[in-house]
Amino acid sequence: MDGDTLDMPMKKLYNEKYAIKRTFTENEHISEERSWVQRIPKRHVLACMAFLGFCNIYALRVNLSVAIVAMVNNKTVTVNGSTEVIQEPEFQWSTKTEGIALAAFFYGYIVTQLPGGILANKFGGTSLLGGGVLVTAVLALLTPVCARWSVGALIAVRVLQGLFEGVTYPAMHSIWGQWAPPLEKTKLATFVFAGSYVGTVISMPLSGLLGGYAGWPSIFYVFGSLAIVWSLAWFYVVASSPSKHSTISQEELEYIQYSMGYSDKQTKGLPTPWYKIATSLPVWAIVVAHTTENWGFYTMLTSLPTFLRDVLKFHLGKAGFVAALPYLVMTIVLLSGGHLADLLRKTEKLSTTKVRKLFNCGAFLCQAIFLAITAYTMTPGAAVAFVTIAIGLGGFAWSGFSVNHLDIAPQFAGILMGISNTFATIPGIVSPVITGQIVVDRTAAEWEIVFYIAAAVYLSGAVFYGIFASGERQPWAEVPAGYEPHTDDAETETDVDDEVEPGK
């Protein structure tokens, strides 16, 4: 790479079509196979693989919320082709026991958030994420056996699943801290997060069908097997940082690292400023916003099928499809919101701070309003519509708080995600239990209280984030040495180092 390239404005530094063309014309020593592989930007390959990974992660997480409906309710079966018989449920659990079983995943999930961020920051997030999903998938295959053994065994296996899946979000943010150029990080990160909701959209109705026609154990066998296949592909395809990817082009490598202002070598081994992090209001704004969004999300995620069954009288199969509808809307909103947020930042019409606050606080306020309206309208059509809107609009919030870690401290993003997701996991533990305590007789009046609580939490979160959030890199997250390029060979690296002024 020559000096003129490094002096280019940021928008002209890397053009994928130009880079591909130059690879063919100037680098004839590169094999045809390598040149073809380099046509595909590796950060996009990473995003697609991570998207599929989070589909699996959430399928493994939510399958019990649908399966439990089939596990504890009567089932009508046809005998001899004509006679219908009411079959007793396989498990006689109270609503409180159901709530504990649904919350058990999060007992383990909360424990490994911060350790996951620390490990990802130290060793890279690729192996951590892939390994976490692989073990969670194997445990999913064991779930039916454990459930039939005892409710305690079911709770134990769900806790273990939470432990291993808890590292996934911090690991992914640590990976993006090395891979995501500043003006692409919102759309890349939200694209991957959208996989969570696509996984929910697919797994909820499919789980309902599997539970209704093939038996509830098939839910765990199908999704566990799919996640194992993905894990093996993940280990083969991705790398934890651009410089460690064997087929990345030199142009893409320089574009990513130069635009971020540092290379992975510069941030490796940096001490974590724990005190600065603990006393940073922008960090706490992320924590509060993340916790707020998860309160409403987990309340609906674990309880929506039950609400549809108890209050709106939906059949298991139909309940699975209807419960998936809000997450389909959320997926669309999440994807469009990420592109819109980066567009606003790129055009410099709004600062990053204003973009984060606009998307986050606007979503929270709308969610609070529509959940409060849901409490008044318990008719099937209106309730489904308002819950769908409330959950769907949450997709805009993810263009606010969920990417904010990468704004304020990209090299510590995995650790910050570990911190915020630790607090944000508390709703996953507390919300199902509180819902189980409130919804004793399974009446509409009891469910109204659940919706009012969620609306109040959203309102409080909007206020706190609106006051204290920031979209600027914090002073304690600056890289003192400035950008130092990484190149493919020592000779090129020496030439470039001579041409780049320190701190440029």
C-alpha positions, 0 to 999 in steps of 0.5 A: 500500500502506498502513501497516497492511499493512506492520505485518502479521505476515509470515504475513499480509502476502501472501495470493494469493487475497486479493491477486487479489480485491483486484486486481479490486475496488480496481484497476478501472483495471487491464485485464482481461487484466493482472488475469488474468495477475496471478492466477498468482504469477510466482515459480511461473511462474519455477519451472515454466520453470526446472524444464523448463530443467533437464530439458533441461540434464541431457538434454544432459549425460547423452545421451552416456553412453547413446549411447556404448554404441551407438557402441562395441558390436556391433549385431544387425540383421535383413536381408531380414526374417529373417537376423540379422547382427552389425554391427561398432561404428562406433567402436573405442574403449578404455574409457580413451578412453570415460572421457575422452570422458565426462569431457570435458564437465566440463573445460569445465563447471568453468571457468565456474562462478565466472565464471558466479556473478560475471556473474549477480550483476552482470547478472542470471541470466536471460539467462545461463541461457537463453543457456547452454542455447541454445548447448549445444543447438546444440552437441548438434546438431553432436555426431554430425558431430564424433564421426565426424570424430575422437574429438578433435573429439567431446571438443572439442565436449563441452568447449564444451558444458560451458563454456556449461552451466557458468553455469546453476546459478550463474545459477539461484541468483542468480535465486532470491536475488532471487525466493525468499521464505525459507519457500519457498526449499527447495521452490522450489529443490528443485522446479527441481533435480528437473527435473535428475532428471526430465530424466535419467529421460526422457532415459536410456530415450528415448536407449536407444530412439532409439539402438537403433531410430533410430541414436545420432545421433538422440539428439543431434538430438532433445534439442538441438532441444527445448532450443532451443525451451525457450530461446526460451520462457525469454527471453520468459516470465521476468525476473531479479528481481521488480521487472523483471517486467512483469506481477507484482502489487504484492502479490507483489512486496512479499511477496517483497522484504519477507520477504527483507529487501531489494530488488534495488536494495539489493543491486545493486553490493554489493562481494563479501566474498571474504575472508569467503567464503574463510574461512567454515566454513559455506561450506566445509561446502557445498563439501564436501557438494556435492562429496560428493554429486556424486562418487556422482552422477556416478559413477553418471550416467556409468557406470551404463549401462556397469555394467548392460551389462558386469556385469548383462548388460542390453540397451541399451534395457533398460539405459536404462530401468533406469539411469533408475529411481534418478533417478525415485526421486530426483525423488520424494524431492527434491520431498517432501524440499523440502516437508518441510524447509520445513514443519519450518522453518515450524513452528519445531520445528527450526532451519534449521541442524538441518534442513539437517544432518538432511537432508544427513547422514542422506542421505549416511549412507544412501547410504554404507551402500547403496552398500557393500551393492551391492558385496557383491550383484552379482546383477541384482535386488539390485544394481539395488534397492540402487543405486536406493535409494542414489541415490534417497535423495540427494534428501534431501541436496538439501534440505540443501546445495543450498539452503544458499547461500540461507540464509547469503548470499542476495544472493551465492548465485550466487557461492557456487553458483559456488564450490561447483559448481567443486569439485563438478565435479571428481568429474565429471572425475576419477570417470569416468577413475578408473572407466575405470582400475579397470574394465579387464576389466569384471568385477564385482570391479572394479566393487566397488572403484568402489562402495566408493570412493563409499561412503567419500566419502559417509561423509566428507562427512556428518561434515564437513557435520555439524560445520561447516554453518550455516543462518543468514545470515552477518554478512558477508551482512547488508544494512546499510540494511534493507528498502526497498520497491519500488513501481510508481509514485513517489507510492506509493513516497514514501508507503510510505517515509514509513511504514517505519522504517529497518531495519524 
